[in-house]
Amino acid sequence: MKPTILYVMDPLCGWCYGFSPVMQLLQQNYKDQFNFRVVPGGMITGARVKAVSVMAEYILGAYTRVEEYSGVKFGEPYLDLLRKGTEISDSEPPCRAIHTFQQLMPERGLGFAHHLQLKQFVDGKSFNEENTYKELALEFGLDAQAFVTTMNSEESRYGTQQEFQWVQAAGITGFPCTIMQKDDKYYMLARGFQDYKGVESVLQRVLADI
């Protein structure tokens, strides 16, 4: 079996949005050597779930740094969502969407996670509305209602919680985080945002050492 590159991220994480093109390029260049899997992290869950107004001022002051370092752009509809302040920040629904999608099309998980983030960070769509997920399902050639029904099932909810628990047990407290898994061993490739050359150089060193 091929080793796996684990991309531990959260849909509400702006730096993950910035890092997404790096991961997509890594998959493009190494898809023959590795499987790639997104592990949704659950950054904002439980007691942390609050109206976006709590963090809006900070995000509005910091998003340009993500743009500067990564080259991605945040859309005006998303900035308006922050200014309005009523959107509830809750990682569980979009993480559940990623978990559900990967049960169906695991090889396209990175692309789905990226386009999911585009829905909010560019288009200003709510992660708390089913139509957001229906639109995305259609874009990936899936039956929209069937996807949402599966996403809302107890099985998908349980599977998403299991992934959150894995992230916690691994001691991962920040996103994004990139890990190579070979058999039962794990090798850290990147903590936080790194450019492509940085991630690839670490990967090459790891491969040379194992």
C-alpha positions as CSV (number, residue, x, y, z in Angstrom):
1,M,0.0,0.0,0.0
2,K,1.1,3.5,-0.7
3,P,1.9,5.8,2.3
4,T,-0.6,8.6,2.9
5,I,-0.2,12.3,3.3
6,L,-2.7,13.5,5.9
7,Y,-3.8,17.1,5.6
8,V,-5.2,18.1,9.0
9,M,-7.3,21.2,8.5
10,D,-10.5,23.0,9.4
11,P,-12.9,24.7,7.0
12,L,-13.1,27.8,9.2
13,C,-9.3,28.2,9.3
14,G,-8.1,31.1,7.1
15,W,-4.5,29.8,7.0
16,C,-5.8,26.4,5.8
17,Y,-7.5,28.2,3.0
18,G,-4.1,29.8,2.2
19,F,-2.4,26.5,2.4
20,S,-4.8,24.6,0.2
21,P,-3.1,25.5,-3.1
22,V,0.2,24.1,-1.6
23,M,-1.6,20.8,-0.8
24,Q,-3.2,20.6,-4.2
25,L,0.2,21.0,-5.9
26,L,1.7,18.4,-3.6
27,Q,-1.0,16.0,-4.6
28,Q,-0.6,16.8,-8.3
29,N,3.2,16.1,-8.1
30,Y,3.1,13.1,-5.8
31,K,-0.2,11.3,-6.5
32,D,1.6,8.3,-7.9
33,Q,3.6,7.9,-4.7
34,F,1.1,8.8,-2.0
35,N,-2.6,8.6,-1.1
36,F,-3.9,11.9,0.2
37,R,-6.5,12.3,2.9
38,V,-8.1,15.3,4.5
39,V,-8.6,15.0,8.3
40,P,-11.1,17.6,9.5
41,G,-9.9,19.1,12.8
42,G,-12.9,20.6,14.6
43,M,-11.3,23.9,15.4
44,I,-14.5,25.6,16.6
45,T,-16.9,23.2,18.3
46,G,-18.7,22.8,21.6
47,A,-18.3,25.9,23.9
48,R,-16.3,27.6,21.2
49,V,-19.3,27.9,18.9
50,K,-20.2,31.6,18.8
51,A,-21.4,34.3,16.5
52,V,-18.6,35.4,14.1
53,S,-18.9,38.9,15.6
54,V,-16.7,37.7,18.5
55,M,-13.7,37.3,16.1
56,A,-14.7,39.5,13.2
57,E,-12.6,42.5,14.2
58,Y,-9.5,40.3,14.5
59,I,-10.1,38.5,11.2
60,L,-10.8,41.8,9.4
61,G,-7.4,43.0,10.6
62,A,-5.5,39.8,9.8
63,Y,-6.9,38.3,6.5
64,T,-4.6,40.5,4.4
65,R,-1.6,38.7,6.0
66,V,-2.9,35.4,4.7
67,E,-3.4,36.9,1.3
68,E,0.1,38.3,1.3
69,Y,1.8,35.1,2.4
70,S,-0.2,32.6,0.4
71,G,-1.6,34.4,-2.7
72,V,-5.2,33.5,-2.1
73,K,-7.9,36.2,-2.0
74,F,-10.9,36.6,0.3
75,G,-14.1,37.8,-1.4
76,E,-16.0,40.9,-0.5
77,P,-19.2,38.8,0.3
78,Y,-17.1,37.0,3.0
79,L,-15.9,40.3,4.5
80,D,-19.5,41.5,4.5
81,L,-20.5,38.3,6.4
82,L,-17.9,39.3,9.0
83,R,-19.1,42.8,9.2
84,K,-22.7,41.7,9.6
85,G,-21.6,39.5,12.5
86,T,-24.6,37.2,12.8
87,E,-23.2,34.1,11.2
88,I,-22.5,31.3,13.7
89,S,-19.0,29.9,13.6
90,D,-19.3,26.2,13.9
91,S,-16.8,23.8,12.4
92,E,-18.8,20.6,12.8
93,P,-21.2,20.9,9.8
94,P,-18.5,21.7,7.2
95,C,-16.2,19.1,8.7
96,R,-19.0,16.6,8.5
97,A,-19.4,17.5,4.8
98,I,-15.7,16.7,4.2
99,H,-16.0,13.4,6.1
100,T,-19.1,12.5,4.1
101,F,-17.5,13.4,0.8
102,Q,-14.4,11.3,1.4
103,Q,-16.5,8.2,2.0
104,L,-17.7,8.7,-1.6
105,M,-14.7,10.1,-3.5
106,P,-11.6,9.8,-1.3
107,E,-9.3,10.7,-4.1
108,R,-10.9,14.1,-4.5
109,G,-11.0,15.1,-0.9
110,L,-8.5,17.9,-1.2
111,G,-10.4,19.5,-4.0
112,F,-13.6,19.2,-2.1
113,A,-12.2,20.8,1.0
114,H,-10.8,23.7,-1.0
115,H,-14.0,24.4,-2.9
116,L,-15.9,24.1,0.4
117,Q,-13.7,26.9,1.8
118,L,-14.3,29.0,-1.4
119,K,-18.0,28.9,-0.6
120,Q,-17.4,30.9,2.5
121,F,-14.1,32.7,2.1
122,V,-14.9,34.0,-1.4
123,D,-18.7,33.7,-1.9
124,G,-19.7,34.5,1.7
125,K,-22.0,31.4,1.9
126,S,-23.1,30.1,5.3
127,F,-21.8,26.7,6.5
128,N,-25.0,26.4,8.5
129,E,-27.3,26.3,5.5
130,E,-28.0,23.0,3.6
131,N,-28.0,24.8,0.2
132,T,-24.3,25.5,0.6
133,Y,-23.6,21.8,0.6
134,K,-26.2,21.0,-2.0
135,E,-24.5,23.5,-4.4
136,L,-21.1,21.9,-3.7
137,A,-22.4,18.4,-4.2
138,L,-23.8,19.3,-7.6
139,E,-20.5,20.8,-8.6
140,F,-18.8,17.4,-7.9
141,G,-21.5,15.5,-9.8
142,L,-23.4,14.1,-6.8
143,D,-27.0,14.0,-6.0
144,A,-27.5,17.1,-3.8
145,Q,-30.3,15.8,-1.6
146,A,-28.7,12.4,-1.2
147,F,-25.5,14.0,-0.1
148,V,-27.1,16.2,2.5
149,T,-29.2,13.3,3.8
150,T,-26.0,11.2,4.2
151,M,-24.2,14.1,5.7
152,N,-26.9,14.5,8.4
153,S,-27.0,10.8,9.3
154,E,-25.9,9.5,12.6
155,E,-23.2,7.5,10.9
156,S,-21.6,10.7,9.4
157,R,-21.9,12.6,12.7
158,Y,-20.2,9.7,14.6
159,G,-17.5,9.4,12.0
160,T,-16.7,13.1,12.2
161,Q,-16.5,13.0,15.9
162,Q,-14.0,10.1,15.6
163,E,-11.8,12.2,13.4
164,F,-11.9,15.1,15.9
165,Q,-10.9,12.6,18.6
166,W,-8.0,11.4,16.5
167,V,-6.7,14.9,16.0
168,Q,-6.9,15.6,19.7
169,A,-5.2,12.3,20.6
170,A,-2.4,13.2,18.2
171,G,-1.8,16.4,20.1
172,I,-2.6,18.6,17.1
173,T,-3.8,22.0,18.4
174,G,-3.1,24.2,15.4
175,F,-4.1,24.1,11.7
176,P,-3.0,23.4,9.1
177,C,-0.9,20.4,9.9
178,T,0.6,18.0,7.3
179,I,1.8,14.5,8.2
180,M,3.1,11.5,6.3
181,Q,1.8,8.1,7.4
182,K,3.7,5.0,6.4
183,D,2.4,1.8,8.0
184,D,2.0,2.6,11.7
185,K,4.5,5.5,11.7
186,Y,3.9,9.2,11.4
187,Y,6.3,11.9,10.1
188,M,5.6,15.6,10.5
189,L,6.0,17.6,7.3
190,A,4.6,21.0,8.3
191,R,3.0,22.7,11.2
192,G,1.1,25.8,10.2
193,F,1.4,27.5,6.8
194,Q,4.5,26.7,4.7
195,D,5.2,27.4,1.1
196,Y,5.5,24.5,-1.4
197,K,9.2,24.4,-1.5
198,G,9.4,24.1,2.3
199,V,6.9,21.2,2.5
200,E,8.5,19.4,-0.4
201,S,12.0,19.7,1.1
202,V,10.9,18.2,4.4
203,L,9.1,15.4,2.5
204,Q,12.2,14.6,0.6
205,R,14.3,14.5,3.8
206,V,11.8,12.1,5.4
207,L,11.8,9.8,2.4
208,A,15.6,9.8,2.4
209,D,15.7,8.8,6.1
210,I,13.2,6.0,6.1
